[in-house]
Amino acid sequence: MDLDVYVIEEADIKSIVKTFREIIGKSYLPPLWAFGYGQSRWGYKNEDDIREVQSKYEELGIPLDSIYMDIDYMDRYMDFTWDREKIPDLKALSESMKARHARLVPIIDAGVKQLDGYSVYDEGKQNGYFCKKEDGSDFVAGVWPGFSCFPDFLRPEVREWFGKKYHGMLEAGIEGFWNDMNEPALFYTPEKLAELR
């Protein structure tokens, strides 16, 4: 059995923590608003619904630091998109919420919808960024958008590629994300569905 043991000998707690952080790397410090009260739910119909939730908290004198948007804000549950009918201008909504001291936090899932013409899927497929089966084909399984492929996050170039996809939402004023289904999690595979028939 391989086992690494680290013994840290320092004079005080502060020095122990400093040495420990040098070993494991310094952690990201979330913004102060991330420690506040956040509201999350499935089923926001549109941006008016989101604004109404924020207004009701304000009216009742309940502090609200963030509103977590579940997958129903997306265009067909595709990562890094939003339904332009429900939320015509994400930047305006984000700025409006921020002016009222609440941040929008959209969900991003690890499953990329298998759909030709969807840029995230097309790029991942073209560059071989998705997890593979033993035969070398892309591993496909069902999650929220239906049949999906899964970025191989063990590879640095895939992490860099997927990480850059957040840029468009950052430009729209989003300051935090809810990364979900990263267990990894799935509902079904085409092979298992075929076995059930």
N, C-alpha and C positions, 0 to 999 in steps of 0.2 A: 504494500500500500504506500503510495506517495503521500507524504504529509510534510508541509512546510510549517514550522513553528517560529514565531517571532517573539523575542523577549526584548521588551523595551525597559531600559533602566535609566531613569531620569530622576532628578532631585525633587520635582514637584509635579502636580497634576497638569499644569499649563504646559510644561515641557514634554510630558508624556503625550498629550493631545497633539502638540506641534509635531513631534516625531511620528506619531501614528498617521497624521494627515500627510506627511511627506512620503510615507510608505504607500498609502492607498490613493493619494491624489486629493486635491482640495475640492470639496463639494460645492455645487452651485447654490447660491443663496437666493431663494425666491423673493420676489418683490413683497413689500409689506402688505399690499392689498390681498395677496394670496393667502394670508393668515386670517383674513376676515371672514365674514359670513357670505357663503355662496349659495345660490339657489339653482337647482338642477331638476329638469324633468323632460320626459318625452312628450311631444305633442304640441309644440309651439306651431300655430297655424301660419303665422307670418310675423313681420316685424312689428305690426301694431299690437299683436299679442305679447311680444317681448316687452315693448314699451309700457303696455298696461300693467304687466307684472311689476316692473320697476316703479311705476307711478303708485301702485297700491302699497308697496313697501314704504315708499316715501310718505304717502298719506297717513299710514299707520305709525310712522316714526320708528320703523325697524331699519337699522342700517343694512345696506346691501352692497357688498363689495364686488361681487361677480355673479354673472348669469351664465350657467353652463348650458350650451346648446347641444342637444343630442342629434343623432344622425338625420332627423327630419329637416334640418336646415339645408342639407346638401341637395345637389342635383342628382337624383337617382342613386343616392348613397355613395357617390364617388368622392374619394378623398380630394381635398384642396379645391372643391367647388362649392358653390352655394346656389340655391334655387333662386334665379333672378326674378321670378314672379312673387315669391314669398318675401325676398329681401332684395329689392332692386339696387340698393346702394349700401353695401356692407360697410364701407368707410364712413359714410354719413351716420349710419346707425351706431357704429362703434364710437365715433366722436361724440355723438349725442349722449350715449350711455356714460362715457367717460366724464363728460361735463357734469353728470349727475352722480359721479363717484362710483360708478359700477363698470366693471370690465366684462366684455363678452369673451367667453372661453369656449370655442368650438371643439367638438370631438373630432379626432382623426383615428381611423381604424387601420390595423395592419394589413387588412385584406384589400387588394386593388382589383376593382371590378374588371372582369375579363370582357373587354369590349373594344373591338377595333375602332379606331378613331378617337378614343379617349387617350390623351397624350401620355398620362402616367403609365397606363397599361402598354401603349405602343413603345415607349422608351424602355420600360423594364423588359419587355419581350425582346426587342431588338438587341439590347445589350446583355441579355442573359442574366438579369439581376434577380430573377425569382428563384425560390427554392425548387429543387429538382427531385424527381423520383429516381429510383435506381436505374431506370432505362435512359435517363438524361432528359426526359421531357419535363415540362413545368408541372409542379404539384398544383392541382386545382381542387378547391373545396368550396363549399357554400358557407358564406357568412352574410351579413346584412344586405350587400348589393346583389346577392345571388352568387353564381360561380365567380370565384376570385383567385388571384395568384398572390403569393406572399413574398415580399422582398427578403432576400437572404442577408439579414442584418449582421451576420457574423463576418461579412466581407466589408472592409473599410470603404471601398469605392461605392458600395450599395448604400451604406449609411450616409456617405457624403451626398450622393444623388438624391436620396429620399429627403435628407435634411434640407436641401436647397428648395424642395417643393413648398416648404413653409413660407418662402419669401413673399409670394403673392398675397398671402393672408396677413403677413406682417405689414406689407405696404397698405393694406386696407385697415390698419390700425389695431389689429389683434395683437395682444401682448402675452397671451398665455394659451396653452392648448391642453386638452384632455386626451391623452393617448390611451386608446382602449383596445381591447381584443389582442393584447400583446403577450398572451400567456404561453404559447399561441393558443388560440381558440378557433374552433370551426363547428359547423352544424352537421355537415354531411359531405361525402365525396361522390363523384359520379359513379365510381365503382360500387360503393355500398348501396346507392340508390338502385343500381341495376340488379344487385343481388336480391333486393326486396321485391322486385317485380315478378 
